[in-house]
Amino acid sequence: MPRRKKVENLSLEEMLMKTEQEIKTTEAELKELRLKAKELRKKIEDKQKDEIFSALLASGKTVEEVMTYLRK
């Protein structure tokens, strides 16, 4: 089985190719992390909406009454 070249033995072209591959990998990871963050933000927002709606129902007030109160 051939041995893998050490970094110092790589040619400039090979180093460039390796660096470009690392960039692609990192960009893909960044894209996944951004998507995960977006999904988490959505879940937080949905949870907050549910909490507000539950509080509205528990208050016994109508939507109109709550909206009037919030506009004050």
Biopython code that builds the backbone (N, CA, C, O; Angstrom):
import numpy as np
from Bio.PDB.StructureBuilder import StructureBuilder

atoms = [
    (1, "MET", "N", (0.835, -1.166, 0.000)),
    (1, "MET", "CA", (0.000, 0.000, 0.000)),
    (1, "MET", "C", (0.892, 1.245, 0.000)),
    (1, "MET", "O", (1.766, 1.367, 0.857)),
    (2, "PRO", "N", (0.688, 2.165, -0.940)),
    (2, "PRO", "CA", (1.559, 3.336, -1.006)),
    (2, "PRO", "C", (1.331, 4.260, 0.190)),
    (2, "PRO", "O", (0.231, 4.375, 0.730)),
    (3, "ARG", "N", (2.408, 4.899, 0.565)),
    (3, "ARG", "CA", (2.324, 5.837, 1.671)),
    (3, "ARG", "C", (1.783, 7.176, 1.186)),
    (3, "ARG", "O", (1.976, 7.579, 0.039)),
    (4, "ARG", "N", (1.110, 7.836, 2.090)),
    (4, "ARG", "CA", (0.586, 9.157, 1.773)),
    (4, "ARG", "C", (1.717, 10.175, 1.876)),
    (4, "ARG", "O", (2.551, 10.107, 2.780)),
    (5, "LYS", "N", (1.734, 11.118, 0.938)),
    (5, "LYS", "CA", (2.777, 12.129, 0.949)),
    (5, "LYS", "C", (2.593, 13.051, 2.141)),
    (5, "LYS", "O", (1.469, 13.380, 2.521)),
    (6, "LYS", "N", (3.697, 13.460, 2.721)),
    (6, "LYS", "CA", (3.647, 14.449, 3.782)),
    (6, "LYS", "C", (3.392, 15.809, 3.149)),
    (6, "LYS", "O", (3.700, 16.033, 1.979)),
    (7, "VAL", "N", (2.831, 16.702, 3.931)),
    (7, "VAL", "CA", (2.500, 18.028, 3.421)),
    (7, "VAL", "C", (3.720, 18.725, 2.844)),
    (7, "VAL", "O", (3.627, 19.392, 1.814)),
    (8, "GLU", "N", (4.875, 18.573, 3.509)),
    (8, "GLU", "CA", (6.048, 19.290, 3.009)),
    (8, "GLU", "C", (6.574, 18.724, 1.689)),
    (8, "GLU", "O", (7.343, 19.392, 0.997)),
    (9, "ASN", "N", (6.177, 17.520, 1.339)),
    (9, "ASN", "CA", (6.627, 16.907, 0.095)),
    (9, "ASN", "C", (5.668, 17.176, -1.074)),
    (9, "ASN", "O", (5.935, 16.752, -2.198)),
    (10, "LEU", "N", (4.579, 17.862, -0.824)),
    (10, "LEU", "CA", (3.613, 18.138, -1.882)),
    (10, "LEU", "C", (4.102, 19.270, -2.777)),
    (10, "LEU", "O", (4.768, 20.197, -2.316)),
    (11, "SER", "N", (3.774, 19.184, -4.024)),
    (11, "SER", "CA", (4.101, 20.280, -4.933)),
    (11, "SER", "C", (3.122, 21.422, -4.678)),
    (11, "SER", "O", (2.116, 21.241, -3.991)),
    (12, "LEU", "N", (3.411, 22.572, -5.219)),
    (12, "LEU", "CA", (2.524, 23.715, -5.046)),
    (12, "LEU", "C", (1.141, 23.426, -5.633)),
    (12, "LEU", "O", (0.126, 23.825, -5.062)),
    (13, "GLU", "N", (1.107, 22.738, -6.765)),
    (13, "GLU", "CA", (-0.165, 22.403, -7.388)),
    (13, "GLU", "C", (-0.982, 21.463, -6.500)),
    (13, "GLU", "O", (-2.195, 21.616, -6.353)),
    (14, "GLU", "N", (-0.285, 20.489, -5.915)),
    (14, "GLU", "CA", (-0.966, 19.552, -5.019)),
    (14, "GLU", "C", (-1.472, 20.263, -3.760)),
    (14, "GLU", "O", (-2.563, 19.977, -3.266)),
    (15, "MET", "N", (-0.666, 21.187, -3.257)),
    (15, "MET", "CA", (-1.076, 21.963, -2.088)),
    (15, "MET", "C", (-2.302, 22.809, -2.422)),
    (15, "MET", "O", (-3.222, 22.921, -1.613)),
    (16, "LEU", "N", (-2.312, 23.394, -3.596)),
    (16, "LEU", "CA", (-3.455, 24.193, -4.029)),
    (16, "LEU", "C", (-4.699, 23.319, -4.139)),
    (16, "LEU", "O", (-5.769, 23.706, -3.671)),
    (17, "MET", "N", (-4.570, 22.156, -4.745)),
    (17, "MET", "CA", (-5.708, 21.248, -4.882)),
    (17, "MET", "C", (-6.241, 20.839, -3.507)),
    (17, "MET", "O", (-7.452, 20.800, -3.288)),
    (18, "LYS", "N", (-5.331, 20.539, -2.594)),
    (18, "LYS", "CA", (-5.727, 20.145, -1.245)),
    (18, "LYS", "C", (-6.441, 21.297, -0.547)),
    (18, "LYS", "O", (-7.459, 21.087, 0.113)),
    (19, "THR", "N", (-5.921, 22.499, -0.685)),
    (19, "THR", "CA", (-6.529, 23.667, -0.065)),
    (19, "THR", "C", (-7.914, 23.941, -0.646)),
    (19, "THR", "O", (-8.848, 24.254, 0.092)),
    (20, "GLU", "N", (-8.047, 23.826, -1.962)),
    (20, "GLU", "CA", (-9.346, 24.043, -2.591)),
    (20, "GLU", "C", (-10.364, 23.004, -2.126)),
    (20, "GLU", "O", (-11.538, 23.324, -1.941)),
    (21, "GLN", "N", (-9.922, 21.779, -1.938)),
    (21, "GLN", "CA", (-10.815, 20.728, -1.438)),
    (21, "GLN", "C", (-11.247, 21.034, -0.006)),
    (21, "GLN", "O", (-12.408, 20.835, 0.354)),
    (22, "GLU", "N", (-10.316, 21.515, 0.804)),
    (22, "GLU", "CA", (-10.656, 21.886, 2.179)),
    (22, "GLU", "C", (-11.670, 23.029, 2.192)),
    (22, "GLU", "O", (-12.572, 23.049, 3.029)),
    (23, "ILE", "N", (-11.525, 23.974, 1.272)),
    (23, "ILE", "CA", (-12.476, 25.086, 1.161)),
    (23, "ILE", "C", (-13.861, 24.555, 0.821)),
    (23, "ILE", "O", (-14.848, 24.971, 1.429)),
    (24, "LYS", "N", (-13.948, 23.643, -0.139)),
    (24, "LYS", "CA", (-15.241, 23.071, -0.524)),
    (24, "LYS", "C", (-15.887, 22.343, 0.644)),
    (24, "LYS", "O", (-17.087, 22.471, 0.885)),
    (25, "THR", "N", (-15.080, 21.582, 1.363)),
    (25, "THR", "CA", (-15.596, 20.841, 2.521)),
    (25, "THR", "C", (-16.109, 21.797, 3.588)),
    (25, "THR", "O", (-17.189, 21.601, 4.145)),
    (26, "THR", "N", (-15.328, 22.830, 3.864)),
    (26, "THR", "CA", (-15.716, 23.805, 4.878)),
    (26, "THR", "C", (-16.966, 24.568, 4.463)),
    (26, "THR", "O", (-17.827, 24.845, 5.298)),
    (27, "GLU", "N", (-17.075, 24.909, 3.185)),
    (27, "GLU", "CA", (-18.269, 25.595, 2.695)),
    (27, "GLU", "C", (-19.508, 24.721, 2.854)),
    (27, "GLU", "O", (-20.577, 25.212, 3.216)),
    (28, "ALA", "N", (-19.362, 23.435, 2.585)),
    (28, "ALA", "CA", (-20.484, 22.508, 2.742)),
    (28, "ALA", "C", (-20.893, 22.414, 4.209)),
    (28, "ALA", "O", (-22.083, 22.396, 4.525)),
    (29, "GLU", "N", (-19.915, 22.354, 5.098)),
    (29, "GLU", "CA", (-20.203, 22.300, 6.532)),
    (29, "GLU", "C", (-20.890, 23.589, 6.985)),
    (29, "GLU", "O", (-21.832, 23.550, 7.775)),
    (30, "LEU", "N", (-20.418, 24.724, 6.484)),
    (30, "LEU", "CA", (-21.012, 26.017, 6.826)),
    (30, "LEU", "C", (-22.457, 26.086, 6.353)),
    (30, "LEU", "O", (-23.327, 26.586, 7.066)),
    (31, "LYS", "N", (-22.707, 25.587, 5.159)),
    (31, "LYS", "CA", (-24.068, 25.572, 4.619)),
    (31, "LYS", "C", (-24.982, 24.735, 5.509)),
    (31, "LYS", "O", (-26.112, 25.131, 5.793)),
    (32, "GLU", "N", (-24.489, 23.577, 5.949)),
    (32, "GLU", "CA", (-25.274, 22.713, 6.831)),
    (32, "GLU", "C", (-25.542, 23.397, 8.163)),
    (32, "GLU", "O", (-26.652, 23.312, 8.688)),
    (33, "LEU", "N", (-24.541, 24.076, 8.718)),
    (33, "LEU", "CA", (-24.713, 24.770, 9.989)),
    (33, "LEU", "C", (-25.710, 25.923, 9.870)),
    (33, "LEU", "O", (-26.511, 26.151, 10.777)),
    (34, "ARG", "N", (-25.660, 26.638, 8.764)),
    (34, "ARG", "CA", (-26.623, 27.728, 8.552)),
    (34, "ARG", "C", (-28.050, 27.191, 8.450)),
    (34, "ARG", "O", (-28.985, 27.793, 8.977)),
    (35, "LEU", "N", (-28.210, 26.066, 7.774)),
    (35, "LEU", "CA", (-29.524, 25.442, 7.658)),
    (35, "LEU", "C", (-30.018, 24.986, 9.028)),
    (35, "LEU", "O", (-31.187, 25.173, 9.364)),
    (36, "LYS", "N", (-29.130, 24.391, 9.814)),
    (36, "LYS", "CA", (-29.490, 23.942, 11.156)),
    (36, "LYS", "C", (-29.908, 25.135, 12.018)),
    (36, "LYS", "O", (-30.895, 25.054, 12.750)),
    (37, "ALA", "N", (-29.166, 26.239, 11.935)),
    (37, "ALA", "CA", (-29.499, 27.438, 12.708)),
    (37, "ALA", "C", (-30.863, 27.989, 12.287)),
    (37, "ALA", "O", (-31.646, 28.428, 13.130)),
    (38, "LYS", "N", (-31.143, 27.965, 10.988)),
    (38, "LYS", "CA", (-32.421, 28.454, 10.480)),
    (38, "LYS", "C", (-33.568, 27.589, 11.018)),
    (38, "LYS", "O", (-34.605, 28.109, 11.430)),
    (39, "GLU", "N", (-33.373, 26.276, 11.009)),
    (39, "GLU", "CA", (-34.399, 25.365, 11.523)),
    (39, "GLU", "C", (-34.627, 25.579, 13.016)),
    (39, "GLU", "O", (-35.765, 25.535, 13.483)),
    (40, "LEU", "N", (-33.549, 25.812, 13.766)),
    (40, "LEU", "CA", (-33.676, 26.056, 15.200)),
    (40, "LEU", "C", (-34.406, 27.364, 15.478)),
    (40, "LEU", "O", (-35.234, 27.438, 16.386)),
    (41, "ARG", "N", (-34.097, 28.405, 14.688)),
    (41, "ARG", "CA", (-34.812, 29.675, 14.841)),
    (41, "ARG", "C", (-36.302, 29.506, 14.602)),
    (41, "ARG", "O", (-37.123, 30.089, 15.310)),
    (42, "LYS", "N", (-36.650, 28.704, 13.600)),
    (42, "LYS", "CA", (-38.050, 28.439, 13.273)),
    (42, "LYS", "C", (-38.730, 27.704, 14.415)),
    (42, "LYS", "O", (-39.860, 28.033, 14.775)),
    (43, "LYS", "N", (-38.058, 26.713, 14.991)),
    (43, "LYS", "CA", (-38.630, 25.972, 16.118)),
    (43, "LYS", "C", (-38.851, 26.883, 17.316)),
    (43, "LYS", "O", (-39.872, 26.782, 17.995)),
    (44, "ILE", "N", (-37.897, 27.775, 17.578)),
    (44, "ILE", "CA", (-38.039, 28.721, 18.689)),
    (44, "ILE", "C", (-39.236, 29.629, 18.448)),
    (44, "ILE", "O", (-40.042, 29.861, 19.349)),
    (45, "GLU", "N", (-39.346, 30.140, 17.229)),
    (45, "GLU", "CA", (-40.465, 31.015, 16.878)),
    (45, "GLU", "C", (-41.799, 30.282, 17.028)),
    (45, "GLU", "O", (-42.751, 30.839, 17.576)),
    (46, "ASP", "N", (-41.875, 29.052, 16.553)),
    (46, "ASP", "CA", (-43.113, 28.268, 16.672)),
    (46, "ASP", "C", (-43.472, 28.032, 18.136)),
    (46, "ASP", "O", (-44.642, 28.110, 18.511)),
    (47, "LYS", "N", (-42.469, 27.744, 18.960)),
    (47, "LYS", "CA", (-42.715, 27.524, 20.383)),
    (47, "LYS", "C", (-43.250, 28.793, 21.033)),
    (47, "LYS", "O", (-44.177, 28.738, 21.842)),
    (48, "GLN", "N", (-42.670, 29.933, 20.681)),
    (48, "GLN", "CA", (-43.122, 31.197, 21.242)),
    (48, "GLN", "C", (-44.568, 31.494, 20.820)),
    (48, "GLN", "O", (-45.368, 31.973, 21.623)),
    (49, "LYS", "N", (-44.888, 31.209, 19.570)),
    (49, "LYS", "CA", (-46.260, 31.406, 19.094)),
    (49, "LYS", "C", (-47.231, 30.531, 19.870)),
    (49, "LYS", "O", (-48.311, 30.977, 20.257)),
    (50, "ASP", "N", (-46.839, 29.279, 20.095)),
    (50, "ASP", "CA", (-47.692, 28.355, 20.856)),
    (50, "ASP", "C", (-47.907, 28.864, 22.282)),
    (50, "ASP", "O", (-49.014, 28.788, 22.814)),
    (51, "GLU", "N", (-46.844, 29.382, 22.892)),
    (51, "GLU", "CA", (-46.950, 29.896, 24.254)),
    (51, "GLU", "C", (-47.885, 31.105, 24.310)),
    (51, "GLU", "O", (-48.699, 31.223, 25.225)),
    (52, "ILE", "N", (-47.765, 31.991, 23.337)),
    (52, "ILE", "CA", (-48.639, 33.166, 23.287)),
    (52, "ILE", "C", (-50.088, 32.739, 23.101)),
    (52, "ILE", "O", (-50.983, 33.256, 23.771)),
    (53, "PHE", "N", (-50.318, 31.805, 22.199)),
    (53, "PHE", "CA", (-51.680, 31.349, 21.941)),
    (53, "PHE", "C", (-52.271, 30.662, 23.174)),
    (53, "PHE", "O", (-53.441, 30.865, 23.498)),
    (54, "SER", "N", (-51.466, 29.853, 23.858)),
    (54, "SER", "CA", (-51.935, 29.187, 25.082)),
    (54, "SER", "C", (-52.294, 30.214, 26.150)),
    (54, "SER", "O", (-53.296, 30.069, 26.849)),
    (55, "ALA", "N", (-51.467, 31.254, 26.270)),
    (55, "ALA", "CA", (-51.745, 32.310, 27.247)),
    (55, "ALA", "C", (-53.037, 33.043, 26.879)),
    (55, "ALA", "O", (-53.814, 33.406, 27.762)),
    (56, "LEU", "N", (-53.265, 33.259, 25.602)),
    (56, "LEU", "CA", (-54.494, 33.920, 25.143)),
    (56, "LEU", "C", (-55.709, 33.082, 25.514)),
    (56, "LEU", "O", (-56.692, 33.604, 26.040)),
    (57, "LEU", "N", (-55.641, 31.788, 25.241)),
    (57, "LEU", "CA", (-56.752, 30.908, 25.566)),
    (57, "LEU", "C", (-57.000, 30.859, 27.081)),
    (57, "LEU", "O", (-58.145, 30.880, 27.532)),
    (58, "ALA", "N", (-55.914, 30.793, 27.854)),
    (58, "ALA", "CA", (-56.038, 30.709, 29.303)),
    (58, "ALA", "C", (-56.585, 31.996, 29.905)),
    (58, "ALA", "O", (-57.192, 31.970, 30.976)),
    (59, "SER", "N", (-56.377, 33.124, 29.224)),
    (59, "SER", "CA", (-56.829, 34.405, 29.761)),
    (59, "SER", "C", (-58.338, 34.575, 29.674)),
    (59, "SER", "O", (-58.926, 35.357, 30.421)),
    (60, "GLY", "N", (-58.955, 33.847, 28.769)),
    (60, "GLY", "CA", (-60.394, 33.989, 28.583)),
    (60, "GLY", "C", (-60.766, 35.223, 27.774)),
    (60, "GLY", "O", (-61.950, 35.508, 27.591)),
    (61, "LYS", "N", (-59.792, 35.943, 27.300)),
    (61, "LYS", "CA", (-60.026, 37.146, 26.503)),
    (61, "LYS", "C", (-60.171, 36.766, 25.033)),
    (61, "LYS", "O", (-59.698, 35.718, 24.594)),
    (62, "THR", "N", (-60.830, 37.635, 24.292)),
    (62, "THR", "CA", (-60.928, 37.432, 22.849)),
    (62, "THR", "C", (-59.683, 38.006, 22.193)),
    (62, "THR", "O", (-58.934, 38.765, 22.808)),
    (63, "VAL", "N", (-59.478, 37.642, 20.968)),
    (63, "VAL", "CA", (-58.343, 38.174, 20.209)),
    (63, "VAL", "C", (-58.465, 39.690, 20.110)),
    (63, "VAL", "O", (-57.471, 40.403, 20.243)),
    (64, "GLU", "N", (-59.681, 40.185, 19.876)),
    (64, "GLU", "CA", (-59.902, 41.624, 19.754)),
    (64, "GLU", "C", (-59.541, 42.353, 21.050)),
    (64, "GLU", "O", (-58.938, 43.425, 21.015)),
    (65, "GLU", "N", (-59.911, 41.768, 22.196)),
    (65, "GLU", "CA", (-59.583, 42.391, 23.474)),
    (65, "GLU", "C", (-58.075, 42.467, 23.680)),
    (65, "GLU", "O", (-57.553, 43.488, 24.128)),
    (66, "VAL", "N", (-57.393, 41.404, 23.358)),
    (66, "VAL", "CA", (-55.938, 41.380, 23.515)),
    (66, "VAL", "C", (-55.290, 42.382, 22.562)),
    (66, "VAL", "O", (-54.366, 43.095, 22.951)),
    (67, "MET", "N", (-55.764, 42.442, 21.324)),
    (67, "MET", "CA", (-55.188, 43.378, 20.349)),
    (67, "MET", "C", (-55.417, 44.823, 20.795)),
    (67, "MET", "O", (-54.533, 45.668, 20.646)),
    (68, "THR", "N", (-56.591, 45.104, 21.338)),
    (68, "THR", "CA", (-56.879, 46.461, 21.845)),
    (68, "THR", "C", (-55.913, 46.795, 22.978)),
    (68, "THR", "O", (-55.363, 47.896, 23.027)),
    (69, "TYR", "N", (-55.711, 45.854, 23.878)),
    (69, "TYR", "CA", (-54.797, 46.066, 24.994)),
    (69, "TYR", "C", (-53.368, 46.317, 24.492)),
    (69, "TYR", "O", (-52.686, 47.205, 25.002)),
    (70, "LEU", "N", (-52.921, 45.560, 23.520)),
    (70, "LEU", "CA", (-51.559, 45.696, 23.018)),
    (70, "LEU", "C", (-51.335, 47.006, 22.276)),
    (70, "LEU", "O", (-50.215, 47.515, 22.239)),
    (71, "ARG", "N", (-52.375, 47.544, 21.695)),
    (71, "ARG", "CA", (-52.264, 48.803, 20.934)),
    (71, "ARG", "C", (-52.190, 50.025, 21.836)),
    (71, "ARG", "O", (-51.838, 51.109, 21.372)),
    (72, "LYS", "N", (-52.517, 49.870, 23.120)),
    (72, "LYS", "CA", (-52.496, 51.007, 24.054)),
    (72, "LYS", "C", (-51.109, 51.525, 24.246)),
    (72, "LYS", "O", (-50.905, 52.478, 24.997)),
]
sb = StructureBuilder()
sb.init_structure("model")
sb.init_model(0)
sb.init_chain("A")
sb.init_seg("    ")
for serial, (resi, resn, name, xyz) in enumerate(atoms, 1):
    if name == "N":
        sb.init_residue(resn, " ", resi, " ")
    sb.init_atom(name, np.array(xyz, "f"), 0.0, 1.0, " ", f" {name:<3s}", serial, name[0])
structure = sb.get_structure()
